[in-house]
Amino acid sequence: MYLITPLKNEDIRKLKAGDVVYLSGRVCTGRDKAHIRALSVGSFPADLSGGVIFHCGPLMKKSEGKWHAVSIGPTTSSRMDSMTPKFIDKFGVAAVIGKGGMGQNVVEAMKGKAVYLSMTGGCAASTAKQVKSVYGVEWLDLGMPEAVWMLEVEKMGPLVVAIDSHGRSLYEKVNKEADARLKERVSRL
């Protein structure tokens, strides 16, 4: 499935855990420090209504006066667990891209309004090729990986809908299945 930002609520609600999607349009990066600053000051440097926040710390290069992505892969999203529900509500985020999943508090916060798109770690060089342009950077004082990079992407992916807007989480499903298998093995001992 192909998605174009800004995402509409009806697009988000159609997505189901396990769907594979490709994303085109505008995406903003944001890690720990950007989340903390945005929530502290009450604003984000770009409009995130129906937007996408990408949990990553990119390596960027400036040439001929323009920034270019060299390497841009996902970082562990669970670090932003405590801030993400507020971030979704305050800024209207429709999708979060990252790796490793997020907690039950985020699953609940996403119900009816947002999804978590999982990206495979280790794909940073190939993902950089999906960034067509860097149209802005803010909060560079936080450092290159923590700054807010504003990107125009084309067919970014594959991304897996790991948490959908209906409260289904692939991470929760896998954990339950693993627990059940472990209990079965232990009972045979």
Secondary structure as GFF3:
##gff-version 3
##sequence-region A 1 189
A	DSSP	beta_strand	2	4	.	.	.	ID=ss1
A	DSSP	alpha_helix	9	14	.	.	.	ID=ss2
A	DSSP	beta_strand	20	29	.	.	.	ID=ss3
A	DSSP	alpha_helix	32	41	.	.	.	ID=ss4
A	DSSP	beta_strand	52	54	.	.	.	ID=ss5
A	DSSP	beta_strand	59	63	.	.	.	ID=ss6
A	DSSP	beta_strand	66	71	.	.	.	ID=ss7
A	DSSP	three_ten_helix	77	80	.	.	.	ID=ss8
A	DSSP	alpha_helix	84	91	.	.	.	ID=ss9
A	DSSP	beta_strand	95	98	.	.	.	ID=ss10
A	DSSP	alpha_helix	104	110	.	.	.	ID=ss11
A	DSSP	beta_strand	115	118	.	.	.	ID=ss12
A	DSSP	alpha_helix	124	128	.	.	.	ID=ss13
A	DSSP	beta_strand	131	138	.	.	.	ID=ss14
A	DSSP	three_ten_helix	140	142	.	.	.	ID=ss15
A	DSSP	beta_strand	148	163	.	.	.	ID=ss16
A	DSSP	alpha_helix	170	188	.	.	.	ID=ss17
###
